[in-house]
Amino acid sequence: MGDYLKNRKTGGIVKKRMKRVKSMSDPMLMVLLVMEWNFSEPGGVQQHVRELGLKLKERGHRVWGLLKKRVKEQPPFESFYLPPVLPYPVIAFPPPMHSIDRVLMKIKPDVVHIHHIFTPISIAVARACMRLSIPYVFTNHTLPVFHEKRFILRHLPLRNVLQHASFIVSVSRAADEVVGMYVKDTGKRVIIPNGVNTEVFRPMKVEKPQTPVVLFVGRLVERKGVDVLIRAKRLVDKEIDCEFWVIGKGRDEWRFRSLAGSLGVKVKFCGKVPNRELPRYYNLSDVVVVPSKERESFGIVAAEAMACGKPVVVSDVGGLPEVVEEGKEGIVVKRNNPEELARALIALLRNPDLRKKMGENGRKKSLKEFDWNRITDRIENLYFDILKNL
């Protein structure tokens, strides 16, 4: 394990690290997982970090979290918390560096895995790792919109901390393109998709409604395209009898309810559903739809639906077409296009054999590419590669 010595002159930490991981004979690692949020907040990053941490613990590794703030909900592994900071600019309002240093000195991690690259905590932790000679990995989970991207390019010191990372993981090719704006070295850029627990999200026998169900799962905000789905429902109703279920909460729910009412469209708003109940809802549905308008780096809902053996209709945004291949696991439609979305839904609702075939393809792909055991294998191997090359 790494040996850390106090440098009295500078007050920093000088690290003497032996190349202790040369084989799998001593596989236990000390891993710190970092993210801007806490586990009580909804989001794909939180879900990813939770599942990764649990899988690493199952394999005998020591895992800690470094999170934004303490909440009532108990995290899935021991965690440290940082005081809240203003989001921008990082240079003017950085997270307290002494707090980060104290955590790093206490646990002496073999590797620090920082999730999300566009946050103050992410950059501050990377700087601390650089200063203390601790190897770190980034995972990029997001696609910034244009005006955010321009702001980031001008004001955040991303290039330096990204170039010093051992590896930069992206959850899709679309997310990797953002990283490529800062780091041209493709040798340290790796694409590893989000994972799905395929033992939980799986086909199961349920008593399905007599009427076909189209299901949406996600936050009820503008960029998720719920308004596009509602407008498509009016067109679908002219051709086939079906139900539209919307799972989730968000600031724009009132607007979507109002839109459905003004169009005379019946949509069942199910509210927030616990994650443990989502597999049942996926299995109750006939088609799952992800009509996002922007900033969809991966599409965890699409992957979960595929794991449950359901065909998925997605928009041509970000990494969604990478998750759902056109004509194989589902249908890809143009973003913000109710007419095209309606045609895709009608085609699937009218053809149970096509739904079955696409659902089977989706299940196979989820087992091959998105299963959390496979994802953890790939990430774990990155950690070992880092330590072997120290």
N, C-alpha and C positions, 0 to 999 in steps of 0.2 A: 504494500500500500504506500501511497505517496508520503514523503516525509517533509513536513513544513517547518521552516525555521524562521524566527523573528529577525528582521534586519533592523538593528537598533538605530543605525544612522538615518535611514529613510523612513522608518516606521512601516515599511511594506513587508511583504512576505517573500522570502526566497525559497523556492521549492526544489528539493532534490527528489526526483522521481526515478525509481528503478523501472526498467522495462519488465514489469512483473507479469504481463499478459503476453506470453510468447506462444502459448498453446491453450487448448480448452481444459487443461488439467486443473487450473485454478480460475474458474470462470466468474466468480462473484465480482460484481462491479458496484461502485458507489456512484449513484446517478442522481443529479439534481434536475428536476423538470421545472421550467420557468414559464409562467404566463401572466398576462396583465389582469386576468379576471379571477373569480373564484368559482367553485363548483356549483353554487346555488343559482348562478346565472345561466340561462339557456344559451346554447351555441355549439357549433361543431368543434371549435378548438377545445372547449372544456370537455366535451365527450371524448375527443381524441386523447387528450392528456390523461383523463381518468382510465381509459381502457389500456393505454400503453403502460401506465404506471402499475396497474394491477397485473398485467401480463409479465412485466419485468419482475415483480415481486414473486409471482408464481415460479419463476425460474431461479429464484434464490438470490436475486440482486437486492441491495439496499437502495430504497427509493425515497426521496424527499421532494416536496413541492415548495416553490417560492411563489407566493401569490400576492395579489394586490392588497387584500384586507381580510381580516378575520370575520367570519359569519357564523351563525348558529349551526348550520349544517356541518357535520363532521366530514372532513375530506377523507378520501379513500386511502391515504397514506400520510405519514407525519409531514407537516408543512410549516413553513415560516411565512411571515407576513410583513409587507412593507407599508409604510404610511402612504396615503393617497398623494398624488402629485398632479399638477396641471398638465394637460395633454401636450401642449405645444407652447413655445419651442423647447426642445430638449435641453439646449445649451443654457437657457435662462432658468429653467426650473427642473433640474435633474432630480431623480430619486436620491435620497440620502445615501451617499456612497459608503459611509461607515456602516450602515445597516447591512448592505450587501456584502461588504468585506467580512463583517462579523459572522454572517451565515457561512460564507465560503471557508473561513478559518475553522469554524466549528465542525463542519461535516467532512471537510477535505475530500471533495468529490473527485472521482476519476475522470468524469466527463459531465459537463453541464449542457443540457438540451433545452434550448430557448425556442419557445413556440410563438410564432407571429414575429415578423421583423419590423413592423411599423408601429412600435409602441415605445414610450419612454423607458419603461422597465427593461424591455428587451435590449435596448442599446446600452443602458447603464450597466446591466449585468455583463454584457459582452466586453465592455471596457474594463470592468473589474477583472474578468478572466484574462484579458490581455495583460493587464498589469501584474497579475499574480501567476502568469504562465500556466493557467489551467485550460486544457483543451475544451472547446465548446462547439456545439452543432446548432444550426438554425433550422427550423422548419417554417416555410412560408405557406400560410393557409389562405391567403387572400389576394384579391385583385383590386387595387385602388382605382377609383374613378379618375378621370383625366385631371380635374382640378386638384385633387388630392395628390396625384402622382407628381404634378408640376411643383406643388408646394414641398413635397418630400425631397425631390431632386435638389431643390434650392437650399433647404434649411436643415435637413437631418443628416448627421454624419454617418450615413449608412455604409458608404463605400468602404471605409477603412475597417469597420468591424466585420463586414461581410467577407472582405478579402482575407482577414486573419482567421476566419472560421475554419475548422478542420473539414467540415462538409456543410453544404447548404441543401437541405431536402426541400422539395416542392411536392405538393399533393397532386399536381397535374402539369402537363406541358404548358398550359396557359399560365399557371403560377410561376413556372420556371422562366418564362419569358420576362416576367417582371424582375426576377433575380438577375437575368442577363443584362439588364440595364446598368447594373453595378459591377458584376463579376463576369468576365469573359472566359475565365478558366473553367471549361466544361468538366475537367477532371475532378473538381470538388463539388460540382452540381449533380444532384441525384434526384430522380423522380420516384417517390414512394407514395402511393395513393393512401387515402384514409382507409381505415379498417372497419369491418363490420363483424359483430359477433354472430357468426352463422349458426351457432347452436341455439341462440335466442331468436334471431330473425330467420325463420325457416317456414316452409309450407306446413300448414296444420289444418286439421279438419275442423270446420266451424259451420254453424247453421247460417247460411248466407241469406240475405234478403231476397225476395222474389224479383225485385227490380234491380237492374244493374247499378253498381255504385262506382262513381269516379271520386277518387280521394286526393285531397291536397293536405300536406303536412308542412307546417313552417310558421315563421313569424308573420303576423298580419301587418306588413309594411309595404309601401309602394313598390320597392324594387323586386319583391317576390312575385308580382304579377297576378295577384288575386283578382284584380279588376278585369284583367284579360280573360281569366277563367270564367268570371261571371258573365261577361259579354258573350263568350263562346257558348255558355249554357243556353242562352236564348236561342241560338242557332241550332244547337243539338236537340232542343225540345221540339223543334219542327219536324225532326226525322225519327226520333226514337225516345221512348219513355225511360228515364233514368234518374238517379239521385246524385247530387253533388254534395259531398261531405267536406267540410273545412275544419281541420284540427289546428289549433294554435291561438295565441293571443297577440295583440300588438296595438300600437297607437292608432293605426288606420282602420281598426275593426269597424268603428261606427260608420266610416265612409263606405266601406264595402257592403255593410248591411243596408245602408241608404241606397247604394247603387242597385243592389238586388231588388229592393222594394220598388224603386222607380222604373226598373225594367220589367217588373212583374215576374221575376225569376225566383224560383224556390231553391234556396241553398240552406243546408243544415250546418249551422255553426256549432261545432261540438265543444268549443273552448279548449283549454289546455288539458292534455291527456298525459298521465305519467308514462315515462319511457317503457316501463314494464308492460304497459297495456298496448303499446304501438303494434307489436307483432299481430295481435288479434285484429286490430283495425285494418292493417295491410291485407290480412287474409280474408276479411269480410268484403274487401273491395274487388272490383274487376279490372280497373285501370288506375294507375297512380300517375299524377301529373305534376310536373315541376316547371311552371311557366315563367321563370325568373326573367327580369328585364336586363339585369347587369350584375357584375361583381359576384359571380358564382364560380369559385375556383375549383370546386369538385362536385358537390351535390350528394351529401350523405343520405338524404331522403331517397334519392334514386337508387343508391346502392342497397339501402335497407329493403326497399320494395323488391328489387331484383333477388335479394337473398330469400325473400318470402315467395318467390316464384311468380311475381306479377309483372306484366308488361308496363313500360313507363313511357310517357310522352314528355319530352323535355324541349326547352327552347335552345336555340343555337348560341348559347352564352357561355363564355369561359370554358371551364372543363367539363361541362355537362355532356357534350358530344363525345368526349373521351370515355365517360362512364357508360353511356348508352349509345351503342353503335346503331346508326340508322338501318332499320329493317331487320335487325338481329335481335336485340333485347327490347326494342321499342321503336318509337318514331321521333325524329328530330324535326321541329318546326321553327319557323322564323319567330324571333322575339316580338312581343307586342303586336301579335297578329291573331285576333280572335277567330277570323274566318279559317285560317289554316289550322289552328288548334282544334276548332270544331270538326273539320274534315277528318283529322287524325283520330279524334275520339269516336266519331261515328263509324269509321272504318273498323276500329277495334271492337266497339260494342256490338257490331253486326256480325263479327266473325270470331266465334269462340275457339275455333281451331287455331287461328292466328294468335289469339291471346295465349292459348296453352303453349304453343311452340315458343313464342317470345319469352314467356315466363320460365320455361325450362332452360332456355339459353341464358337467361339472367341468373338463374340459380347456379348453373355451371360456372359462369364467369365470376360470380361472387365467391364461390369456393376456391377458384383458381387464383384470383387476383386480389380480393378484398378481405379474405378471412384474417382475423386478427393474429392468429398463430403465424401465418406467412408474413404478415406485415412486421410483427415483432422480430421474426428471424432476420429480416433485412436490416432493421434498425439496430438490433443487437450486434450484427456483424459489422456495421459501421463503427460502433463503439470499440469493438475489439481491434479493428483495423487501425483506429486512431492510436490506441495504446501500444500496439505492436511497433508503430513507427515513431514513437517518442525517442 
